Amino acid sequence: MSNATQLLRFITAGSVDDGKSTLIGRLLHDSKSIFEDQLSAISKTSEKRGMAAVDLSLLTDGLQAEREQGITIDVAYRYFATPKRKFIIGDTPGHEQYTRNMVTAASTANLVVILIDARKGVLTQTRRHTFLASLVGVPHIVLAVNKMDMVDYSEETFNVIVTEYRAFASQLGIHEITCIPMSALNGDMVVEHGDNLSWYKGAPLLEFLENVVIDYDVNTADFRFPVQWVCRPQTQEFHDFRGYMGRIESGEIAVGDEVTVLPSGRTSKIKEIVTYDGNLQRAYAPQSITLTLSDEIDISRGDMFVKANAMPQVTKEFEAMLCWLAESPLDLNRKYIIKHTTRMVKCLFSRLEYRVDVNTLAHHQTTLLNMNDIARVVMKVQQPLALDHYKKNRFTGSFIVIDEATNNTVAAGMIA
């Protein structure tokens, strides 16, 4: 797949007032990805606030409550494109009480831009967001040392911050970090190099985003195909047709390949790979396809096609890292519902191993989970699930927990 057709999802994270919204506004403005009426609207708002220049952060602080408070309280998504690549940006909240917002945004991101105020250096929030990014397995991290104009564009200040940050990130097993000095307010090293950071020889942020390789962010080795729907047209032309519809979450499949259906363990061979545009001989993640088999097997929604040489774990009990999203705390005496790929089963929390202090990374014993808490838990499910470790496969290693009484999503989990 060429970069011209790729979509890069990335989020910004950092402490309050580090300039996340301004950075995104600068990206949109300098890449000419905003309309004249949008620019006019934020110009008028900036004038009302008595600002000498246009406040580009208003492009992402779209909620009225955010404009009134001057902070980002929800994940604001924006779309833009360049000739090389398409982008979806998530501007995540900086406050600790909005941890759940960052976790949900980061779970689908290819990359995270962590901002640091050059005057303040590495803060508690910086460590927290880096931990959350590593927890949900974001493949690429960019450290954006912002507001360099406030420290006279000092190379020494930049180097001190980078050294401290890399030392912390190495404790989490993060080693692939791209560090960029910038001034989002003035535009230095965002879209253009600018005139003030000549000592930095790397690419500006946008150029890096356009060229970072994300082909390998998808697991290409382990074939995983959760069945979303069993297709039986019941027409005269297709009265014998039985197809299994879904999306390839990882790996690839070809006509004639032998597959195992989980959790039953029955095997068969791929007869056809059907798409809207015609049949294929081979298909890859993340294509949505319909598979037919050489044998008639009892298969339903939630079953998973895999290959015998790359089997997931099929189990009724497992450990996971869990982020509690609901305002009401976890009730260990209640049953909940797990949605894993296309399968939904009832579950119980066997025990809470520990809660993670997202500021210090310390582990604390606990019997209660409140909103925004992150903990390691042991869970039991009513029917077996086909699971992968989250670090190996983000799609089959993740799940959500649903309150069966209200149908609300109360937690997001990652197989540990």
C-alpha positions as CSV (number, residue, x, y, z in Angstrom):
1,M,0.0,0.0,0.0
2,S,1.4,3.4,-1.0
3,N,1.6,6.4,1.4
4,A,-0.9,8.2,-1.0
5,T,-3.7,5.9,0.1
6,Q,-2.8,5.4,3.7
7,L,-4.6,6.9,6.7
8,L,-2.6,7.8,9.7
9,R,-4.5,8.2,13.0
10,F,-2.6,10.1,15.6
11,I,-3.4,11.9,18.9
12,T,-1.8,14.7,20.8
13,A,-1.3,14.5,24.6
14,G,0.4,16.5,27.3
15,S,-0.1,18.8,30.2
16,V,-2.6,21.6,30.4
17,D,-1.5,24.6,28.4
18,D,1.4,22.8,26.7
19,G,-0.1,23.8,23.3
20,K,-1.8,20.7,22.0
21,S,-4.8,22.5,20.5
22,T,-2.5,25.3,19.1
23,L,-0.3,22.7,17.5
24,I,-3.2,21.0,15.7
25,G,-4.5,24.4,14.7
26,R,-1.1,25.3,13.2
27,L,-1.0,22.0,11.3
28,L,-4.4,22.6,9.8
29,H,-3.7,26.3,9.1
30,D,-0.2,25.9,7.6
31,S,-1.2,22.9,5.5
32,K,-4.2,24.9,4.2
33,S,-6.7,22.4,5.5
34,I,-9.3,24.9,6.9
35,F,-12.0,26.8,5.2
36,E,-12.2,30.6,5.0
37,D,-15.4,30.7,7.1
38,Q,-13.6,28.7,9.9
39,L,-10.7,31.1,9.9
40,S,-13.1,34.0,10.0
41,A,-15.0,32.6,12.9
42,I,-11.9,31.9,15.1
43,S,-10.5,35.3,14.1
44,K,-13.6,37.0,15.5
45,T,-13.5,34.9,18.6
46,S,-9.8,35.9,19.1
47,E,-10.7,39.6,18.7
48,K,-13.4,39.3,21.3
49,R,-10.8,37.9,23.7
50,G,-8.5,40.8,23.1
51,M,-5.8,38.7,21.4
52,A,-3.4,40.3,18.9
53,A,-3.1,37.2,16.7
54,V,-5.5,34.5,15.7
55,D,-5.9,31.8,18.4
56,L,-5.4,28.6,16.3
57,S,-6.4,26.4,19.3
58,L,-10.0,27.3,18.7
59,L,-10.0,25.1,15.6
60,T,-10.0,22.0,17.9
61,D,-11.7,23.4,21.0
62,G,-15.0,22.9,19.3
63,L,-17.3,22.4,22.3
64,Q,-18.9,25.5,23.7
65,A,-17.9,24.4,27.2
66,E,-14.3,24.1,26.1
67,R,-14.3,27.6,24.7
68,E,-15.8,29.0,27.9
69,Q,-13.3,27.2,30.2
70,G,-10.3,27.5,27.9
71,I,-9.5,23.8,28.2
72,T,-10.1,20.7,26.2
73,I,-12.5,18.4,28.1
74,D,-13.2,15.8,25.4
75,V,-11.4,14.2,22.5
76,A,-11.8,16.6,19.6
77,Y,-11.2,14.8,16.2
78,R,-10.2,16.6,13.1
79,Y,-9.5,15.4,9.6
80,F,-7.0,16.7,7.0
81,A,-5.0,15.5,4.1
82,T,-1.8,16.3,2.2
83,P,-0.8,15.0,-1.2
84,K,1.1,12.2,0.5
85,R,-1.3,11.0,3.2
86,K,-4.6,11.4,5.0
87,F,-4.8,12.1,8.7
88,I,-7.3,11.8,11.6
89,I,-6.1,13.8,14.6
90,G,-7.4,13.3,18.2
91,D,-6.8,16.2,20.6
92,T,-6.9,14.5,24.0
93,P,-7.5,16.2,27.4
94,G,-4.6,16.9,29.6
95,H,-6.3,16.6,33.0
96,E,-5.9,13.4,35.1
97,Q,-9.7,13.1,35.5
98,Y,-10.0,12.6,31.7
99,T,-7.6,9.6,31.6
100,R,-10.4,7.4,30.1
101,N,-10.7,9.8,27.1
102,M,-7.0,9.4,26.3
103,V,-7.1,5.6,26.6
104,T,-10.0,5.3,24.2
105,A,-8.5,7.7,21.7
106,A,-5.0,6.1,21.9
107,S,-6.4,2.6,21.4
108,T,-6.9,3.1,17.7
109,A,-3.9,5.5,17.1
110,N,-0.8,4.7,15.0
111,L,1.1,7.5,16.6
112,V,1.0,9.8,19.6
113,V,2.5,13.3,19.8
114,I,3.4,14.0,23.4
115,L,3.9,17.7,24.0
116,I,6.3,19.2,26.6
117,D,6.5,22.9,27.6
118,A,10.2,23.7,27.1
119,R,10.1,25.9,30.2
120,K,8.7,23.2,32.5
121,G,10.4,20.0,31.2
122,V,9.2,16.5,31.9
123,L,6.2,16.7,34.3
124,T,4.0,14.1,36.0
125,Q,1.4,14.4,33.2
126,T,4.1,13.7,30.7
127,R,5.0,10.4,32.4
128,R,1.3,9.5,32.8
129,H,0.5,10.0,29.1
130,T,3.6,8.1,28.1
131,F,2.6,5.2,30.3
132,L,-0.9,5.2,28.8
133,A,0.5,5.3,25.3
134,S,2.7,2.3,26.1
135,L,-0.2,0.5,27.8
136,V,-2.4,0.6,24.7
137,G,0.5,-0.2,22.5
138,V,0.8,2.9,20.3
139,P,3.5,2.0,17.8
140,H,5.1,5.4,17.3
141,I,5.9,8.2,19.8
142,V,6.9,11.8,18.9
143,L,8.2,14.0,21.7
144,A,7.3,17.5,20.7
145,V,9.2,20.0,22.9
146,N,7.0,23.0,22.4
147,K,7.3,26.7,23.2
148,M,11.0,26.8,22.3
149,D,10.5,30.5,21.6
150,M,10.1,31.0,25.4
151,V,13.6,29.6,26.1
152,D,15.3,31.5,23.2
153,Y,15.3,28.3,21.1
154,S,18.0,26.8,23.4
155,E,19.6,23.6,22.1
156,E,20.9,22.8,25.5
157,T,17.4,23.0,27.1
158,F,16.1,20.7,24.4
159,N,18.8,18.1,25.0
160,V,18.3,18.1,28.7
161,I,14.6,17.4,28.3
162,V,15.2,14.7,25.7
163,T,17.7,12.9,27.9
164,E,15.3,12.9,30.9
165,Y,12.4,11.7,28.8
166,R,14.3,8.9,27.1
167,A,15.5,7.7,30.5
168,F,11.9,7.4,31.8
169,A,10.6,5.9,28.5
170,S,13.2,3.2,28.6
171,Q,11.7,1.9,31.9
172,L,8.5,1.2,30.0
173,G,10.3,-0.6,27.2
174,I,9.9,2.4,24.8
175,H,12.9,3.0,22.6
176,E,11.6,4.3,19.2
177,I,11.0,8.0,20.0
178,T,11.4,10.9,17.6
179,C,12.2,14.2,19.4
180,I,11.4,17.5,17.7
181,P,11.8,21.0,19.0
182,M,9.1,23.5,17.9
183,S,7.1,26.6,18.5
184,A,3.5,25.9,17.6
185,L,2.6,29.5,18.1
186,N,5.2,30.8,15.6
187,G,5.1,27.7,13.3
188,D,8.8,26.7,13.7
189,M,9.3,22.9,12.9
190,V,5.6,22.2,12.6
191,V,5.0,22.4,8.8
192,E,8.1,24.4,7.8
193,H,11.6,24.5,9.4
194,G,11.4,28.2,10.2
195,D,14.4,30.4,10.9
196,N,15.0,29.8,14.6
197,L,15.9,26.2,14.9
198,S,18.7,25.8,12.4
199,W,20.7,23.6,14.8
200,Y,18.0,20.9,14.5
201,K,18.7,18.8,11.4
202,G,15.6,16.5,11.6
203,A,12.4,16.9,9.6
204,P,9.4,19.1,10.7
205,L,6.5,17.4,12.3
206,L,4.3,17.3,9.3
207,E,7.1,15.9,7.1
208,F,7.7,13.1,9.7
209,L,3.9,12.3,9.9
210,E,3.8,12.1,6.1
211,N,6.7,9.6,5.9
212,V,6.6,7.5,9.1
213,V,6.1,3.8,8.1
214,I,2.9,2.3,9.4
215,D,2.7,-0.7,7.1
216,Y,4.0,-2.9,9.9
217,D,1.7,-1.7,12.6
218,V,-0.8,-4.5,11.6
219,N,0.1,-8.1,12.6
220,T,0.7,-9.7,9.2
221,A,1.7,-13.2,10.5
222,D,-1.2,-14.5,12.5
223,F,-4.5,-14.9,10.6
224,R,-7.5,-13.8,12.6
225,F,-11.0,-13.6,11.0
226,P,-13.9,-13.1,13.5
227,V,-17.2,-14.0,11.9
228,Q,-19.5,-11.0,11.9
229,W,-22.4,-12.5,10.0
230,V,-23.4,-15.8,8.4
231,C,-24.7,-15.0,4.9
232,R,-27.6,-17.2,3.6
233,P,-29.3,-15.2,0.7
234,Q,-32.2,-17.7,0.3
235,T,-32.7,-16.8,-3.3
236,Q,-33.1,-19.1,-6.3
237,E,-29.7,-18.2,-7.7
238,F,-27.8,-18.6,-4.4
239,H,-30.0,-21.1,-2.5
240,D,-26.9,-23.2,-1.6
241,F,-24.7,-20.3,-0.7
242,R,-23.3,-20.1,2.8
243,G,-20.7,-17.4,3.4
244,Y,-19.0,-16.1,6.5
245,M,-18.7,-12.3,6.5
246,G,-16.3,-10.2,8.5
247,R,-13.0,-8.3,8.5
248,I,-9.6,-9.8,8.5
249,E,-8.1,-8.3,11.7
250,S,-4.6,-9.6,11.1
251,G,-2.7,-11.9,8.7
252,E,-3.7,-13.1,5.3
253,I,-5.7,-15.9,3.7
254,A,-5.8,-17.6,0.3
255,V,-8.1,-19.9,-1.6
256,G,-7.2,-23.5,-0.6
257,D,-5.7,-22.6,2.8
258,E,-6.7,-24.8,5.7
259,V,-8.4,-23.0,8.6
260,T,-9.5,-23.9,12.1
261,V,-12.7,-22.6,13.5
262,L,-12.6,-21.6,17.1
263,P,-13.8,-22.4,19.7
264,S,-15.0,-25.7,18.2
265,G,-11.7,-26.6,16.7
266,R,-13.2,-27.9,13.5
267,T,-11.1,-27.6,10.3
268,S,-11.8,-27.0,6.6
269,K,-10.4,-25.3,3.5
270,I,-11.2,-22.0,2.0
271,K,-13.3,-22.5,-1.1
272,E,-13.9,-18.9,-2.1
273,I,-13.0,-15.3,-1.1
274,V,-15.9,-13.2,-2.1
275,T,-16.0,-9.4,-2.3
276,Y,-18.4,-6.8,-3.7
277,D,-16.0,-6.3,-6.7
278,G,-15.7,-10.1,-7.4
279,N,-13.8,-13.1,-6.1
280,L,-10.1,-12.9,-4.9
281,Q,-7.4,-15.5,-4.7
282,R,-5.8,-13.9,-1.6
283,A,-6.9,-11.3,0.9
284,Y,-5.1,-9.3,3.7
285,A,-5.9,-7.4,6.8
286,P,-7.8,-5.1,7.1
287,Q,-10.0,-6.2,4.2
288,S,-13.7,-7.0,4.7
289,I,-14.6,-10.1,2.9
290,T,-16.9,-13.2,2.7
291,L,-15.4,-16.6,3.0
292,T,-16.9,-19.9,1.9
293,L,-15.6,-23.3,3.1
294,S,-15.3,-26.7,1.4
295,D,-17.2,-28.4,4.3
296,E,-20.4,-27.6,6.0
297,I,-19.6,-26.7,9.6
298,D,-21.8,-25.2,12.3
299,I,-20.4,-21.7,12.5
300,S,-22.1,-18.6,14.0
301,R,-21.3,-14.9,14.8
302,G,-18.4,-14.6,17.2
303,D,-16.6,-17.7,16.0
304,M,-13.0,-17.1,14.7
305,F,-11.1,-18.5,11.7
306,V,-7.4,-19.0,12.3
307,K,-4.6,-21.1,10.9
308,A,-3.2,-24.1,12.7
309,N,0.4,-22.8,12.7
310,A,-0.6,-19.6,14.5
311,M,-3.2,-20.4,17.1
312,P,-4.5,-18.0,19.8
313,Q,-5.2,-19.0,23.4
314,V,-8.7,-20.4,23.8
315,T,-9.7,-20.0,27.5
316,K,-12.4,-19.1,30.0
317,E,-10.1,-17.4,32.4
318,F,-7.4,-14.7,31.7
319,E,-5.6,-11.7,33.1
320,A,-6.0,-8.2,31.6
321,M,-5.1,-4.6,32.2
322,L,-8.3,-2.7,32.6
323,C,-9.3,1.0,32.4
324,W,-12.5,1.6,34.2
325,L,-14.6,4.1,32.2
326,A,-17.9,4.3,34.1
327,E,-18.8,6.9,36.8
328,S,-20.2,4.0,39.0
329,P,-17.4,1.8,40.5
330,L,-16.8,-1.8,39.7
331,D,-19.0,-4.2,41.6
332,L,-17.2,-7.5,42.1
333,N,-20.4,-9.3,42.9
334,R,-22.1,-8.5,39.6
335,K,-22.0,-10.1,36.2
336,Y,-21.0,-8.0,33.2
337,I,-20.7,-8.7,29.5
338,I,-17.5,-8.8,27.5
339,K,-17.5,-7.9,23.8
340,H,-14.3,-9.4,22.3
341,T,-14.1,-8.9,18.5
342,T,-17.6,-10.0,17.4
343,R,-18.3,-12.3,20.4
344,M,-20.3,-11.3,23.5
345,V,-20.2,-13.4,26.6
346,K,-21.1,-12.9,30.3
347,C,-18.2,-12.5,32.7
348,L,-17.2,-12.2,36.3
349,F,-14.2,-10.4,37.9
350,S,-12.4,-13.1,39.9
351,R,-10.0,-10.7,41.6
352,L,-8.2,-7.4,41.3
353,E,-4.5,-8.0,41.3
354,Y,-3.5,-4.3,41.8
355,R,-4.3,-0.8,40.7
356,V,-1.6,1.3,38.9
357,D,-0.9,4.8,40.0
358,V,-0.6,6.4,36.6
359,N,1.5,9.3,38.0
360,T,4.2,7.2,39.7
361,L,3.6,3.7,38.1
362,A,3.4,2.3,41.6
363,H,1.2,-0.8,42.2
364,H,-1.4,-0.6,45.0
365,Q,-3.6,-3.4,46.4
366,T,-7.3,-2.6,45.9
367,T,-10.8,-4.0,46.1
368,L,-12.4,-1.1,44.2
369,L,-12.1,0.5,40.8
370,N,-13.4,4.0,40.2
371,M,-13.6,6.0,37.0
372,N,-10.2,6.5,35.3
373,D,-8.6,3.8,37.4
374,I,-6.3,1.3,35.7
375,A,-5.7,-2.1,37.2
376,R,-4.6,-5.6,36.5
377,V,-7.6,-8.0,36.9
378,V,-8.4,-11.7,36.5
379,M,-11.6,-12.4,34.6
380,K,-13.8,-15.5,34.0
381,V,-16.1,-15.8,31.1
382,Q,-19.1,-18.1,30.5
383,Q,-17.9,-19.3,27.1
384,P,-14.3,-19.7,25.8
385,L,-12.7,-16.8,23.9
386,A,-9.9,-16.9,21.4
387,L,-7.4,-14.4,22.8
388,D,-4.0,-13.0,21.8
389,H,-1.7,-11.0,24.0
390,Y,-2.4,-7.3,23.4
391,K,1.2,-6.5,22.5
392,K,1.1,-9.2,19.8
393,N,-2.3,-8.3,18.3
394,R,-4.2,-5.1,19.3
395,F,-7.5,-6.4,17.7
396,T,-7.8,-9.8,19.3
397,G,-6.0,-8.7,22.5
398,S,-8.6,-6.1,23.4
399,F,-12.1,-6.0,24.6
400,I,-14.8,-3.8,26.2
401,V,-16.9,-4.5,29.3
402,I,-20.6,-3.7,29.1
403,D,-23.1,-3.2,32.0
404,E,-25.9,-5.6,31.0
405,A,-28.5,-3.6,33.0
406,T,-27.8,-0.2,31.2
407,N,-26.0,-1.4,28.1
408,N,-23.3,1.2,28.8
409,T,-19.6,0.5,28.1
410,V,-18.0,0.6,31.6
411,A,-14.4,-0.6,30.9
412,A,-11.8,-1.2,28.2
413,G,-9.4,-4.1,28.6
414,M,-6.1,-5.4,27.1
415,I,-5.1,-9.1,27.5
416,A,-1.9,-9.2,29.6
